[in-house]
């Protein structure tokens, strides 16, 4: 008995969990603080009136039944991160350890690869903030590929390096809030490797307002149609698909909040070295609103991270299936997204629990029985 206890304790330490974190859940006060945070948005804040349709992802209900059984690492392949942002700093991990000012991710956007993926754009910080607002204990690995000064070909080359790094790092989930109009055999090969390794990839459908089911109008990596990729469109508070959101009832799996989404943003000290800006940043952490399928993608990634943490043995395909099958159906989404619905993380967690219970019964029963791309333009998927 003592030996089993020590083995379990050792296993927890190897996984990066303290004994107090095992089976962790969130109190009503913690949930309320998260939902009312200055970095929260209408996407996670439920409407308290029954006269108007609630456009949120039902996070409050989901967190009430959530229990953390394993830490989950999400690679945010994007424009980098504001390491100093107070909402994100404790969530940043690099090489399975807490990030430091000199090592807080990977930057493939420059000729010389560094471990300091500073975010001069704000997009990566914003996306990471949405993921963290859904799952406060998520581990975020920032992997930078995008540079506004680079050509489409250069950003694609950096994308391939960034994705390869994330896959080799054995992360649980890759959030890729970007893409381009042409496929890349190298990129697809890496994402197929991710599938073999059980890594889920959540990708933006893009903001060109077109049907990406056609190969001529595809948006990649969302259009690769791999079993481990979830492709995400965006909707507004009136639960209407954004005019800018790409769509496709074969390619786009579901929709999630994507209009004027509030989240963490780069602080003034990343734009200037002035002492005044640094002092302002220290007292007033920045948040900002952004629109696009990039933001919608981050909501789905956060939901997937919750499921993976609660049910670590679930495969990428199973998590994808749970999320897609439990959407809140919307008539106006028919013919636009494959599921004809929008993200509902509360239903998804309940479904995940239902699928788990029969498995546990089967295990108990079993114990009692005797043995028998060329040129491409890569951008972050955000409306201008």
Backbone torsions as a table, in degrees:
resi	resn	phi	psi	omega
1	UNK	NA	-46.0	178.1
2	UNK	-62.8	-41.7	-179.5
3	UNK	-60.5	-44.2	179.3
4	UNK	-61.1	-39.6	-179.7
5	UNK	-63.2	-43.4	-178.8
6	UNK	-67.5	-38.3	178.7
7	UNK	-63.8	-43.7	179.9
8	UNK	-62.7	-41.4	179.9
9	UNK	-63.1	-43.8	179.2
10	UNK	-62.3	-41.7	179.3
11	UNK	-61.6	-42.0	178.5
12	UNK	-61.6	-42.3	179.8
13	UNK	-64.8	-39.3	178.6
14	UNK	-65.0	-32.5	178.7
15	UNK	-81.2	-8.5	-179.6
16	UNK	85.6	18.8	179.5
17	UNK	-109.6	136.9	170.9
18	UNK	-83.7	165.3	179.1
19	UNK	-61.0	-32.5	-179.1
20	UNK	-72.4	-20.0	-178.8
21	UNK	-84.8	-21.8	-176.6
22	UNK	-64.6	122.1	-178.4
23	UNK	73.3	21.9	-176.9
24	UNK	-64.0	140.1	174.0
25	UNK	-130.1	170.5	-177.8
26	UNK	-106.4	136.7	178.8
27	UNK	-76.4	165.5	179.3
28	UNK	-60.4	-36.5	179.3
29	UNK	-67.8	-41.5	178.8
30	UNK	-64.5	-39.9	179.5
31	UNK	-65.4	-43.1	179.5
32	UNK	-63.3	-42.2	179.2
33	UNK	-62.7	-38.7	-179.8
34	UNK	-66.5	-46.6	-176.2
35	UNK	-70.4	-28.3	179.9
36	UNK	-97.8	6.9	-179.5
37	UNK	-59.7	155.2	177.8
38	UNK	-68.0	-9.5	179.0
39	UNK	-103.9	6.4	-179.4
40	UNK	-86.8	164.9	-179.2
41	UNK	-138.1	175.6	177.6
42	UNK	-61.4	-18.6	179.8
43	UNK	-65.6	-25.7	179.0
44	UNK	-117.9	-6.3	-179.2
45	UNK	-94.5	111.6	-176.1
46	UNK	-71.6	143.2	173.9
47	UNK	-76.8	137.5	-178.1
48	UNK	-94.0	2.7	178.7
49	UNK	-104.4	147.0	179.7
50	UNK	-95.1	-4.7	-176.9
51	UNK	-82.3	-17.8	179.8
52	UNK	-124.2	139.6	179.3
53	UNK	-62.2	131.3	179.3
54	UNK	-77.8	115.3	-177.2
55	UNK	-86.3	-0.8	-176.0
56	UNK	-74.1	171.9	-178.6
57	UNK	-90.2	8.0	178.2
58	UNK	64.9	42.5	-179.0
59	UNK	-67.6	-39.1	-178.0
60	UNK	-56.5	-46.9	178.3
61	UNK	-63.8	-39.2	-177.4
62	UNK	-64.9	-44.5	-176.8
63	UNK	-67.9	-21.9	178.2
64	UNK	-70.1	-22.6	179.2
65	UNK	-109.0	-1.9	-176.0
66	UNK	-77.5	140.6	171.0
67	UNK	-135.9	130.6	-177.6
68	UNK	-85.2	116.6	179.7
69	UNK	-108.2	-12.7	176.4
70	UNK	-162.2	143.2	175.3
71	UNK	-66.6	148.1	-179.7
72	UNK	-124.1	131.7	179.1
73	UNK	-105.9	127.5	178.2
74	UNK	-114.2	123.0	173.2
75	UNK	-85.7	118.4	176.7
76	UNK	-97.2	98.6	-178.2
77	UNK	-87.1	105.6	-167.0
78	UNK	-160.8	-141.3	-176.5
79	UNK	-95.6	8.7	-178.3
80	UNK	106.8	-161.8	-175.4
81	UNK	-150.0	149.4	170.5
82	UNK	-87.5	97.1	-175.0
83	UNK	-58.3	-33.5	-173.8
84	UNK	-82.6	-5.1	-177.0
85	UNK	-65.4	123.8	-175.5
86	UNK	-62.1	-25.9	-179.9
87	UNK	-75.3	-21.4	-172.9
88	UNK	-113.0	-25.3	-168.1
89	UNK	-54.0	-42.9	-178.6
90	UNK	-72.7	-13.0	-179.2
91	UNK	-94.7	-5.6	-175.7
92	UNK	-86.1	128.2	-179.4
93	UNK	-129.9	145.3	177.7
94	UNK	-141.7	124.0	-176.9
95	UNK	55.4	44.6	176.9
96	UNK	63.0	20.1	176.0
97	UNK	-130.8	159.3	176.9
98	UNK	-57.4	137.2	-179.2
99	UNK	-67.8	155.4	177.4
100	UNK	-126.1	165.9	179.9
101	UNK	-58.0	-25.1	-178.7
102	UNK	-98.0	-15.3	179.5
103	UNK	-142.2	94.9	-179.8
104	UNK	-134.0	25.3	177.5
105	UNK	147.7	-162.3	179.5
106	UNK	-128.1	140.4	178.7
107	UNK	-120.7	109.6	179.2
108	UNK	-103.8	9.0	-175.9
109	UNK	-81.5	-14.0	-178.5
110	UNK	-108.2	167.1	177.9
111	UNK	-62.4	-38.2	177.8
112	UNK	-100.4	119.7	179.7
113	UNK	-70.3	132.8	179.6
114	UNK	-127.3	171.8	177.6
115	UNK	-105.8	22.9	-179.9
116	UNK	-129.6	78.6	-177.3
117	UNK	-78.5	70.3	-179.7
118	UNK	-62.4	141.7	-178.8
119	UNK	-101.8	105.7	177.0
120	UNK	-92.5	-10.6	-174.9
121	UNK	-95.2	-44.9	-179.4
122	UNK	106.5	-20.4	-175.8
123	UNK	-63.1	-48.7	-178.5
124	UNK	-63.0	-41.2	178.0
125	UNK	-63.3	-41.5	-179.6
126	UNK	-63.9	-46.0	179.5
127	UNK	-62.9	-45.5	179.0
128	UNK	-61.4	-37.2	179.2
129	UNK	-63.2	-37.8	178.0
130	UNK	-65.0	-45.3	179.8
131	UNK	-59.8	-44.2	-178.6
132	UNK	-69.5	-29.3	179.0
133	UNK	-70.7	-18.1	178.0
134	UNK	-93.4	-41.0	179.8
135	UNK	-129.5	94.1	-174.8
136	UNK	-58.8	-25.0	-177.6
137	UNK	-100.4	13.8	178.4
138	UNK	-65.5	149.1	174.5
139	UNK	-103.6	121.6	-176.3
140	UNK	-106.8	125.9	174.9
141	UNK	-107.9	104.4	179.7
142	UNK	-75.4	128.1	177.0
143	UNK	-129.7	110.8	-173.7
144	UNK	-91.9	131.5	175.4
145	UNK	-125.0	-26.7	-168.0
146	UNK	-91.1	133.9	172.1
147	UNK	-133.4	126.3	179.9
148	UNK	-65.3	-17.6	-179.5
149	UNK	-88.1	-11.5	-176.4
150	UNK	-86.4	157.5	176.0
151	UNK	-79.2	170.9	177.4
152	UNK	-59.6	-42.3	179.4
153	UNK	-63.4	-41.3	-179.8
154	UNK	-65.8	-41.3	178.0
155	UNK	-66.5	-35.9	176.9
156	UNK	-65.9	-42.6	178.2
157	UNK	-61.1	-40.7	178.3
158	UNK	-68.5	-35.6	177.0
159	UNK	-59.4	-46.1	-178.6
160	UNK	-61.9	-42.1	177.9
161	UNK	-65.0	-41.4	-178.7
162	UNK	-66.0	-44.5	179.0
163	UNK	-64.9	-41.2	178.9
164	UNK	-60.5	-43.3	178.9
165	UNK	-60.7	-46.1	-179.1
166	UNK	-60.9	-41.3	179.7
167	UNK	-67.2	-43.7	179.8
168	UNK	-68.2	-24.2	177.5
169	UNK	-79.3	-4.7	177.9
170	UNK	58.0	43.1	175.9
171	UNK	-68.3	166.9	178.6
172	UNK	-83.4	-39.7	-175.2
173	UNK	-140.5	143.1	172.7
174	UNK	-113.6	124.0	173.2
175	UNK	-99.8	117.8	179.1
176	UNK	-122.8	92.1	-178.8
177	UNK	-89.7	61.1	-179.0
178	UNK	-166.1	-168.6	178.5
179	UNK	155.1	-171.9	-178.3
180	UNK	-159.0	170.6	-173.2
181	UNK	-81.3	-7.5	-178.7
182	UNK	-124.5	142.4	-179.4
183	UNK	-75.1	156.9	176.2
184	UNK	-130.8	123.9	-179.5
185	UNK	-63.2	-34.8	178.8
186	UNK	-66.6	-43.9	179.6
187	UNK	-62.9	-46.1	-179.2
188	UNK	-62.7	-38.6	178.7
189	UNK	-61.0	-41.8	179.1
190	UNK	-65.9	-41.5	-179.2
191	UNK	-70.1	-28.7	173.5
192	UNK	-70.1	-35.1	174.8
193	UNK	-65.0	-39.2	176.4
194	UNK	-58.9	-41.4	178.6
195	UNK	-60.9	-45.0	179.9
196	UNK	-63.4	-29.0	-179.5
197	UNK	-90.4	0.1	177.2
198	UNK	81.4	22.7	-178.9
199	UNK	-94.3	126.5	177.4
200	UNK	-83.2	138.2	178.4
201	UNK	-119.8	122.4	178.0
202	UNK	-108.5	119.3	-171.8
203	UNK	-124.5	143.9	178.7
204	UNK	-72.3	140.5	177.7
205	UNK	-76.4	-18.1	178.7
206	UNK	99.7	164.1	-172.7
207	UNK	-120.3	44.9	179.8
208	UNK	-103.6	-0.4	178.5
209	UNK	62.7	34.9	-176.4
210	UNK	-128.9	166.6	177.2
211	UNK	-83.4	114.0	-175.9
212	UNK	-97.0	14.7	174.9
213	UNK	-67.6	-32.7	179.8
214	UNK	-73.6	139.0	177.3
215	UNK	-61.0	-31.1	180.0
216	UNK	-72.1	-23.5	-178.2
217	UNK	-113.4	17.8	-176.2
218	UNK	-63.3	158.8	176.4
219	UNK	-133.4	117.7	-170.2
220	UNK	-112.6	140.2	19.9
221	UNK	-89.8	-2.0	-176.5
222	UNK	-56.9	-31.6	-174.1
223	UNK	-89.4	6.5	180.0
224	UNK	-71.7	-19.9	178.1
225	UNK	58.9	37.9	174.6
226	UNK	-83.1	151.7	-174.3
227	UNK	-68.2	-16.6	-179.5
228	UNK	-102.5	8.5	178.8
229	UNK	-106.4	129.6	171.4
230	UNK	-105.8	122.3	179.5
231	UNK	-100.5	131.5	-169.1
232	UNK	-123.9	127.8	172.6
233	UNK	-97.6	176.6	-175.1
234	UNK	-127.5	147.6	177.7
235	UNK	-132.3	168.1	-177.0
236	UNK	-105.0	178.7	-178.5
237	UNK	-61.8	-18.8	176.7
238	UNK	-88.1	8.3	-179.8
239	UNK	58.1	46.8	173.6
240	UNK	-118.2	136.2	177.0
241	UNK	-60.7	133.5	179.4
242	UNK	-62.8	142.7	177.7
243	UNK	-60.4	-29.4	-178.4
244	UNK	-81.3	-17.3	-176.3
245	UNK	-71.5	131.1	170.3
246	UNK	-65.1	156.8	-178.1
247	UNK	-145.5	175.9	-178.6
248	UNK	158.2	116.7	-174.7
249	UNK	-75.8	2.0	173.2
250	UNK	-112.9	-26.6	-172.7
251	UNK	-104.9	-40.3	-177.8
252	UNK	-89.6	119.2	-172.3
253	UNK	-76.2	-42.6	-177.7
254	UNK	-161.3	174.8	177.3
255	UNK	-117.0	157.1	178.9
256	UNK	-146.6	165.8	-178.5
257	UNK	-56.1	133.5	-178.0
258	UNK	-149.8	10.4	-178.1
259	UNK	-111.5	123.0	179.7
260	UNK	44.7	61.3	-179.8
261	UNK	-89.7	126.1	179.0
262	UNK	-84.2	137.8	177.6
263	UNK	-165.1	177.3	178.0
264	UNK	-61.4	150.2	-179.8
265	UNK	-143.7	162.3	-178.2
266	UNK	-60.8	141.4	-177.5
267	UNK	-86.9	159.9	-177.2
268	UNK	-53.5	-32.7	-176.0
269	UNK	-67.2	-14.7	175.6
270	UNK	-85.7	-9.1	179.0
271	UNK	-102.4	-26.3	-178.8
272	UNK	-149.1	155.9	179.5
273	UNK	-97.5	8.4	-176.8
274	UNK	-64.0	144.6	-179.3
275	UNK	-64.4	-33.6	-179.6
276	UNK	-64.6	-44.5	179.8
277	UNK	-64.3	-40.1	179.5
278	UNK	-63.6	-42.1	179.7
279	UNK	-66.2	-39.6	179.0
280	UNK	-64.0	-41.6	-179.6
281	UNK	-64.1	-36.4	-178.0
282	UNK	-68.2	-32.7	-176.9
283	UNK	-94.8	-23.6	-176.8
284	UNK	-132.6	79.7	177.6
285	UNK	-54.6	139.2	-170.2
286	UNK	-89.4	141.0	168.1
287	UNK	-132.1	158.6	-178.1
288	UNK	-156.7	158.6	178.3
289	UNK	-98.0	137.7	176.2
290	UNK	-138.4	156.7	-176.7
291	UNK	-127.1	141.7	174.5
292	UNK	146.3	174.0	178.0
293	UNK	-71.2	-15.5	173.8
294	UNK	-59.0	-47.2	-178.8
295	UNK	-67.3	-41.7	178.0
296	UNK	-59.5	-40.2	179.7
297	UNK	-60.1	-41.4	-178.6
298	UNK	-63.7	-34.2	177.0
299	UNK	-63.1	-43.1	-179.8
300	UNK	-68.1	-37.5	176.9
301	UNK	-62.1	-44.1	178.4
302	UNK	-60.4	-41.9	178.1
303	UNK	-63.4	-44.4	179.8
304	UNK	-63.0	-36.9	179.6
305	UNK	-65.2	-38.3	177.1
306	UNK	-61.9	-46.1	-179.5
307	UNK	-63.5	-45.2	-179.0
308	UNK	-62.7	-38.0	179.5
309	UNK	-67.8	-38.4	-178.4
310	UNK	-78.1	-34.3	-179.8
311	UNK	-130.1	76.6	-173.1
312	UNK	-58.3	-26.3	-177.0
313	UNK	-82.9	-6.2	179.3
314	UNK	-70.1	135.2	-179.5
315	UNK	-75.4	166.5	177.3
316	UNK	-59.4	-43.1	-179.5
317	UNK	-64.5	-37.1	-179.1
318	UNK	-69.0	-42.0	178.6
319	UNK	-63.9	-41.7	177.0
320	UNK	-60.0	-46.2	-179.4
321	UNK	-60.7	-42.5	-179.9
322	UNK	-61.7	-47.1	-177.9
323	UNK	-64.4	-43.8	-176.7
324	UNK	-72.2	-37.6	-176.7
325	UNK	-76.4	-16.4	-176.2
326	UNK	-107.6	17.4	179.8
327	UNK	-62.6	157.0	170.1
328	UNK	-82.9	112.8	-175.4
329	UNK	-66.6	139.8	177.9
330	UNK	-134.6	123.2	-177.6
331	UNK	-57.4	-37.0	-177.8
332	UNK	-70.3	-10.6	178.5
333	UNK	-94.5	-6.4	-179.8
334	UNK	-63.9	132.9	-177.5
335	UNK	81.5	-3.2	-179.0
336	UNK	-110.3	-40.0	176.5
337	UNK	-131.5	148.9	-172.4
338	UNK	-56.4	-40.7	-177.8
339	UNK	-84.6	-11.3	-174.9
340	UNK	55.8	35.4	-177.5
341	UNK	-155.4	-178.2	-177.8
342	UNK	-124.4	158.1	-175.9
343	UNK	-56.8	131.8	173.0
344	UNK	-135.8	95.8	-174.5
345	UNK	-70.2	-26.6	177.3
346	UNK	-65.1	-48.0	177.4
347	UNK	-63.0	-36.9	-178.5
348	UNK	-64.7	-44.0	179.8
349	UNK	-67.1	-37.6	177.5
350	UNK	-64.3	-40.6	177.9
351	UNK	-65.1	-41.2	178.5
352	UNK	-60.7	-37.9	179.2
353	UNK	-68.3	-41.1	178.3
354	UNK	-61.1	-40.7	-179.5
355	UNK	-69.8	-28.8	-178.8
356	UNK	-74.2	-40.5	-174.2
357	UNK	-60.3	-45.2	176.9
358	UNK	-61.7	-34.8	179.9
359	UNK	-62.5	-42.4	179.7
360	UNK	-65.3	-39.3	179.3
361	UNK	-65.6	-39.4	179.9
362	UNK	-64.5	-38.0	179.9
363	UNK	-65.0	-42.3	179.2
364	UNK	-63.4	-41.0	-180.0
365	UNK	-65.3	-38.0	-178.1
366	UNK	-66.2	-33.9	-178.1
367	UNK	-65.2	-34.1	-176.5
368	UNK	-80.2	-11.9	-177.4
369	UNK	-94.3	152.1	178.6
370	UNK	-70.3	158.0	-177.1
371	UNK	-70.0	132.5	171.9
372	UNK	-136.2	NA	NA
373	UNK	NA	128.8	176.3
374	UNK	-70.0	-107.4	-180.0
375	UNK	-89.8	141.2	-179.0
376	UNK	-152.6	156.1	175.4
377	UNK	-113.6	111.3	-178.9
378	UNK	-103.7	127.7	-178.7
379	UNK	-136.3	163.0	170.1
380	UNK	-78.2	140.5	-172.4
381	UNK	-83.6	73.7	-178.3
382	UNK	-133.5	138.8	175.8
383	UNK	-67.5	147.0	177.3
384	UNK	-85.5	NA	NA
